[in-house]
Amino acid sequence: MDANASKGQSPPDRKRRRKNTQQGKQGTEQAQSEKSLLESEQLFHAVWEASSDAMAISTADGIVQAANPAYYRLYGLSPEEVIGKDFSVIFPSEQREWAMKLYNYVFSSPTSSSKFEDPVIRGDGTERIVEASYSFLMQDGKRIAMLSIVRDITERKKAEENLRGSELKLHLALEAAHMITWDWDIVRNCVQWSSNVEAPLKEFHQRRGATYEALLELVHPEDRAMVNEEVQRALRNEDEMDFKVKYRIMVPDGTILWTMNHGQVLYDEDGGKPVHMIGVSMRIGKRE
């Protein structure tokens, strides 16, 4: 008797069953792929809509196909003024021809920069500073579209400019008062001074190293133990006192400088371990 027949299953039945199993597996895999694709599209759409960076997709000819809400907000334009229009619509009319030439060059050039900063004029005439980057959408190894991402960095640039102005004012004030600032990274044992430190001290700093021990070598021998003890007291946070001490510095050229020093210890987040000591030194006298 045929073994398959004894089990109630003929060879054609087994083939049909195997085929159905394979089709079921393929159907499951296809469903999973479609689900993953849908989830990816939903995630992209969520990022596209919620991003604070302006984003747009444009063709090889510079025609804008899509833009996110941040794009319209940045340039002060409506979707009707952007979609289906030249990329250059975001520029003032007198700059649009130049902008399209630049776009065509970037799209066709394999070596052009993919990130740059530039001022832009919004629809209401106000100027913003933006940082723009781009990447290309590819098909069969060819560029078919450009994804532009534009970030408004106006406030950051203003803050940087204000910081530079503040640093310049501080430098001038320190120069006028014969003062320098210093920062001792206790964890790394590295001391940094402001750029206006006197040349002989800067040379010593570079030659002997930037450690606390090297700095102590500059202190007059008669003052060294006292200075070290005051530093240690500040680190131990005894009486919650800041570092404040007057001592002499022996410059490598033989000059002795009297300095008044004020410092403060900074602690880690737990408040128990000293990590930095910062302060100022003011020259109050000089003896050859």
Secondary structure, 3 states (H helix, E strand, C coil): CCHHHHCCCCHHHHHHHHHHHHHHHHHHHHHHHHHHHHHHHHHHHHHHHHCCCEEEEEECCCEEEEECHHHHHHHCCCHHHHCCCEHHHHCCHHHHHHHHHHHHHHHHCCCCCCEEEEEEECCCCCEEEEEEEEEEEEECCEEEEEEEEEEECHHHHHHHHHHHHHHHHHHHHHHHHCEEEEEEECCCCEEEECCCCCHHHHHHHHHHCCCHHHHHHHECHHHHHHHHHHHHHHHHCHHHCCEEEEEEEECCCCCEEEEEEEEEEEECCCCCCEEEEEEEEEEEEEEC
